[in-house]
Amino acid sequence: MLTCDIGTYKLWRKQWLAQTDGQILDTPRGPCIVGPRLHIVDNVQPDWHMKDRAIEDAEYNLIYIGRDMEPTMKAKLYGDDEKLYREYKSLSIVRLGMRVASKEKRPESRKNIIFNKECCLAYWQLHKDTLTVISRSWDIQRAGLSDLVIVNRVAAALHCARFELISLCTHAYVDRGHIARRHDEAARI
């Protein structure tokens, strides 16, 4: 597992995406090149952005608040994958902060967890001053910057000092010309 901060990750990502060989994994979204597991740990950076603010805002609002995207942005990011869109909307990570604020759970509790196996950013845990997110599958070509920004923004909204993003299956699709969509109808169910 590669452990790094944001700066080191950005340098590594650029170098790794430039290479074209590695283990190929066939998925319903198409073949992809598998990378190493990643563990990105850093301090929360308020008002930090990396690439496309409109995408970052739309994803943050969907994941953190559960707010629907504008139809054109939804089509751009999710295509016709309504199931994945609904699953991310259902996360509503703001609930973690609401539980702590209402004293339903203590910040020290290890039970401050939201999990949805259908989402790539599947596991969210607030513990003390750290937000830990586990990505079961991370396309670092398309979401390699925006997902990191989203995790940082959610951590800032939850008043965390630090965040961790752990990627269990880092990858980039062989066809890098478009956003990978599910090819198999059975995979949508």
N, C-alpha and C positions, 0 to 999 in steps of 0.2 A: 504494500500500500504506500502510495506517495503522499506524504504529509507536507503541506505548504501553506503559505499565506496567500492573499489575493495577488500580490505582485508576482510572486514566484509562479503561481498557477497561470497567470496570463502569459508569461514567457514560455512555460512548458506547453500550454495549449497551442500557441502559435507554431512551435516547433513540431509538435505531434501531428497537427493537422496537415503540415507540409509533407509528411511521410505518407506513403501509399501502401505499405505492406503491413501485415499482421494477421492474426487469427480472424477468419471470416465467420460470422454467425448469421444463419438464415433466419429471418423473422417474418411475421405477417406484413410488416412494413417494408420489407426488402432486405437484402444482405447488408451487413454492417461490419466494420473493422472494430474489434474490441481493444480497448485500452486498459491501462492499469486501474485498480481501485484508487480512488482519491479521497483524501481527508483534508479539506480546506478549513483552516481555523484562523480567525482574525477578529480584531476589534470592530464593533459596529461603527460604520462611517455615516453620519447623518447627511441626508440630501446628496447621496452619491449615485451617479448614473454612469453607464458605460457605452451604450450604443444607440438605441432608439427609444427616446422617452415615451412616445405614444404607446409602443408595445409594452414597455415596462409598466406604465400606468394602468393599461388595460389588464395585464396579467395580475398586478398587485391588487387591483380592485376586485377581480374575480376570485382570487385565492384568499385574500385577507378578509374582505367584507362579504363576498358572495354577490357582488353587483354584476349584472349582465353587461356584456360588451356591446358596442355599436355593431350593427350587422356586418358592415364592411370589415371591421377589425376581427370579428369572430370568424368570418369566412377566410380571412388571410391567415389566422393562426390555427384554426381548428378544421377548416374545410367543412366537410359534411360529417365529421366525427362528433355527432351530438352526444354520444355516451361519454366520451372523454371530457367534453365541455361541461356536462352536468356533474361529473365526478369532481372536477376541480372546483366548480362553483359550490358544491356541497361541503368542501373543506371548511370554509368560513373560519379561518384561523383566529379571527378576532375573539372567538369564544375562549381561547386560552387566557387572554388578558382579562376578560369579563369574569371568569371564574376566580382568578386571583383577586381582582378588585372587589368582588362581592364576598370575599373570604370563604367561598365555597371550597377552594383549595388554597393551600399555602404556597408561596413561591418555592419553598424548599421541598415540596412534595414531588415525588417521582411519578405521580399519577397525572400530571398535566400533559396529556398526550392526545393528539388527533392522528388517526391513521386511516388511510384509504388505499388499498392495494391496487386499485385501478389507476391511480395517479402515479406519474413518474416520481414526483416529489411526494413520496407516500407517507412518511412518518415525520411528525413534528412534535418535539418535546420541549417544553419550557421548564427549566430547572434552575432555580436561583436566578442568576443574572445571565444565563446562557440559553440560547435557542439552538437546538440540535435538529437538523433535518437530514433524513436519509433518503437518498434518491435510489430507487431500485433499478432505474434505467435512465441514463443521462446522455442525450445526443448533444455532444459538446460543439458540433458544427452549428446547429441551429439555436440551441438553448444554453450554450456554454457560457455566455455572458449574461443574458437576461435572467436566467434562474438564479445566478449568484447575486445579482442586484435585488431580486425579489426577496430572497432569504435575508439579505442585509436590511432591506426596508421593513420587512415584517419584524425582525429583531429590534429595530429602532422603535417601531410602533408599540412593541411589547416592553419597552424600556430596558432592554438587555444591554449589557456591556460587550458581550461577545457572541459569536455564532460559530457553529460548526456545520459544514455541509459534507456529508459522506456519500460518495458515489460508489455503489456496489457493482455497477456494470456501465462503465464509461465507454462510449462508442461514437462513431461517425458513420453515417450511411455511405455506401460505395457510390451511389448516385447522389452527389452533393449539389445538384442543380435545382432541387426543389425540396420542400418540406415533405418528409416521409409520411405517407398515409397508409392506413391499413388496406391491404390488397385482398384479404380473405374475409368474406362476409361473416364467416363463423367467428372470427376474432372480435367482431363487434358485439357479440352476444355475451 
